[in-house]
């Protein structure tokens, strides 16, 4: 089952609906995707059956698809060894894969308030010249939990969507020298869509080790740049959810990215392997299209934001100036 959020002429507000072929059938007004996820997968199936039976469908060519949900949070893992090796060389000039990568499906948090839907423009910081995309699949959590086992994590999966982790590589390279991970190199835009495919629909693609065997590809202006298989990941989505919940908490509507697939899933990986920016960084107006078997296609356009106001310079102090005696 494919669940979308959309708007259309004549609708006072966005609606959630089930996509069937080239038609979308709306759920009742007032239902957001977060509310549908909170209600659980069986209820989502009931709502979809009700919508098909009672509502007049709209053609997908008559509606505008929006980001499928406003996530409760976004974590982004780094599950592909090939990506880690290539991007590490590109971003910080070091080779190989850090030994710590093999310990757990490490992730960082990004901005849930900067989510873009299909065909939206990603406004890169004006100070960025090295613009990149990242081809990922994201899992949508459907149940709350703390310190989940991998078996419990599998039961907590509501569905999957495509994710584009837009990346300002020059900003990322500079700020990661502070050893806090990416921040302004990532938090300006994250693409999600075109809809959520429920977990049961992708079960036939699951291999015996629990990985989803989905073909993934990316084009820039209709020229293919990368292609990989999602099952080349080192960690399953169940592992990612279990680790995210360890000594912490996940809730319905949390989104966890797989990390970027290898073999050209982003430009940075290719730059690291080739020792040159080949292909070149993204330019304003470029159209990036991500395609994942069993899910669909997500496109986005590259734009440039207006320059941000300057910051005041840092106040530098000699360390002794900070020291005070007993009070």
N, C-alpha and C positions, 0 to 999 in steps of 0.2 A: 504494500500500500504506500502511495506517495501522498504526502500531506504538504500543502503549500499555503503561504500567506500571500494575499493578492489584493489589489484594488482595481476598480473598473468604473467607467462612466455610470453615474446613477447611484453609486454606493456612497453612503454618508461616511463610512469608515472602512478600514481594511477588514478583510474576512479571512478566516481559515477555511480550507476546503480540501476535498480528496480529488486527486488528479486521476482520471481514467481515460487512457488514450490521449486524445487531443482536447479533452474537455475537463473542466474543473467544476465540482459540485459543492456549493458553499454550505458550511455548517451554520448554525443559528447565529444571529448577530450577537456581539458581546463576548464571544468565545475567542480568546487569544490562543496562540500555539502553546504558550506556557500553561494555560488552564487545561488544554487538552492533554499535555504531557503529565501534568499533576494528576489527572483523572486516571491515567494508566492506559496501557495498550488495548486491553479488552474493550474499554469504553470508547477508545478512538475508533476501533472497528465498528462498534455499534453506531456511533455518530456518522461514520462514513456510509454504512448501509442505509441509514435513515435519510442522509442527504441525497443519495442516488435515487431513492424511492420517492422522495417528496419534493425535491428542488429541481428547478430547471437549470441545466448546466450551461456554462459559458465556454466558448472556445478559448483555448489558450492564446490565440491570436487577438482576442478581444480584451484581455486583461493585462495588467502589469504585475509581474511577480516581484514581490518584496523579499527581503531577507526572511527566511522561514520562521525564525524566532529571535527574540531579544534574550540572549543567554543570561542566566544567573551569574555565570562567570565563564571565562575562557582560559583554559590551560592549553599549552602547546608542547607536546612531547617531541622527542627527537629519536625516532625509532629506526632510522635507516643508517646503517654503518657507512655506506658509500657516501651519503650526503654529509655526514659528520666529517669524514676525511677530506672531502673536496672543499667544503666551505671553511673548515678550520684553516686550511692553507690560504684561502682567499681573504678571509677576514682578519686573521691575526698572524699570518705568515708561518705558522707551525705545521709540521707534517704529522701524519698518523692519527690514531683515534685515542683520546684520553682513556686510561685504564678504568676510570670511574664510570665511563659510559656503560661498561659491561655489568655494573652492579645493579642498576635499576633504570626504569624508563623515565629519566629525568625530564622535567618540564619547567616552563616559565609561565607566569601569568601575563596576559595582555588585556587590552581595553575592551570591555563589553559594550561600551558606549560609542564605539567607532566602527560598528558592524555595517557592512554594505551588502546589498542584494544583487541579483543578476543585472548586468548591463549598467551598473553605476560607475561613477568616476571616482577613482582613488586619488585623492589630492596629496601628493608627496610634499614633504617640507620644501620650501623654496631654497633652503640651503643644501639640499641633497642633489648630487649629480650622478650617483651610482645607484640607479633604481632597479629593483628586482621583484620577481614574483616567487611564490613557493606553492607547488602543487601538493595538496594534502587531502586526506579524508578525515572527517571529524565524527566522533561518536557523540550522541546526545544521551545524557543520563536521564533515566526515567524514575529512579527511586532514590530516596535519601539513605545514607548509610555512613558508618564510621568503621574504619579498619576492616573493610570487606575482604573476604577471600576471593580468589579468582572465580570460583563457582558462583558465589553471590553476586559478583560483578557482572557476570554474564546475564543473570536474571535482571540486573538493573539497567540493561541497555534498552533504550526506547527505539533508537534508529540511528541513521547515518546521513551525513550531508557532505558536499564538497567544500573545501576550505582553501582560500588563497591568503596566505600570510605575506601580504605585501611588505617589502623590506627595503629600507634606506641603508644600503651597505656601508657607505662612507660614515654616516652617523653611528651605525652599529659598531663599526671597527674602532672608532674613537672612544665611545662610551664604555665598551666592554673592557677597556683597560682598567677601569675602576673595579672590576671583578664583581659586579652586581647583575650581570646578564644584560640582555637587550632591553631598551626602554624606548627612547624617542626614535630609535631605528625601526620600531615595529608598531607603536601604539596609535598611529594615525589612521590606519585602515586595516580591516580584516574582512574578506569576502566570504559569505556563506550562501549556499543554495545549490541548485535552483529550488529544492524542496527537501523534506526529510523523507527518506525511504525507511520504513519500519524494519526492525530487526528480523522479523520472520521472513520478509521478502528476500533478504540476502543470505539466509541460512544455506540455500543450495550452493553458494559459492565458498562455503567454509571447508577448508581442508582438514585432514585428520589431526593436525597439530593446532587447530583453532584459528588459523590465519584466513583472511578473506582473499580469495584468488581472483582479484579484479584487475583488469588491464587499465592503466592510467596513461594519459597523454596530455601534452600541452603544446599549444601553438601561439606564436606571436605574429599578428597580421597574416594569419592563415599559413604560416610556415612552421612546420613541426620543429620543436627545439628539444623535447625530451619524451621518453616513453619508458615505463617500468611496470612492474606487477606489484600490487599492494602486499602480496604474500612474501615479498622479499624483506619485509620488516623483521627486525630482531625481537620485537615485543608485540604481543597481541593487545587488542583493545581491552580485554579483560585484565591484563597485567597493568595497563595504564590506569584504569579506573581503580583497581585495588591499591596501586601505589599512591594515587592521588588521595584516596580516602585514608591512608595509613596514618594513625594518630591524628586524624583530622576529620573532615566531613565533606561528602558530596551531596548535592540535592538535585531534584528534578529540574531540568533546564540547564544544568551545567554542560558545557561543550569542551571536549578534549580532542585536540588535533593529533594526528598520527605523527606529525613531523613530515618533512619533505621527502618524497620518494627519490630514489637515485636515478642515475643515467639521464641527467638533464632535467630533473624536477625543479631546478632553479638555475639561474645564470651563474650565481656565485660558485656552485659546485664545478661547473665547466671552467670558469676562470681559474679556479684553484688547480685543476688538473692540467690545463693548457698553458698556464703561466702568462696568460694575456686575456684581456676583456673581449673574448670572442665566443659567442656573439656579443655585440656591444650592449651597454646598459639600455634599459627601456627609455623611450623618448615620449614627450607629450603627444597624445593622440594614439599611441599604440594600443591595440586591442589584444588582450591576453585571454585565451580560451582554454579552460581546463575540462577534460572529459574523463569520466570514470565509468567503467562498465557497471551496469546494474543500477547506477544512480542518475547520470545525465550529464549535462554540460553547464558550466558556469563561466560567463564572460565578464570582463571588466575593462574599463578604459583608463589609461594613465593621464593624470592631470597634475597641475602644480598649484599649491596653495599660495595665497598672498604671503609675503614675508611677515614673520612674527616680530613683535616688538623686541628690542634688544634687552638683555639682562644686565644688571649692574655687575661690575667686575667683582671677583671674589675678594674677600678681605683676608689678606695673608697676615699671619702672626708668627713670630718666633715662638717655639714651644715654651720657653721659660716665661713668656708674657702671660700664658694661660694659668700658670701654677699659682696657687694661693695657699697660705698657711692655714692652720686650724682656725675655725670660727668659734 
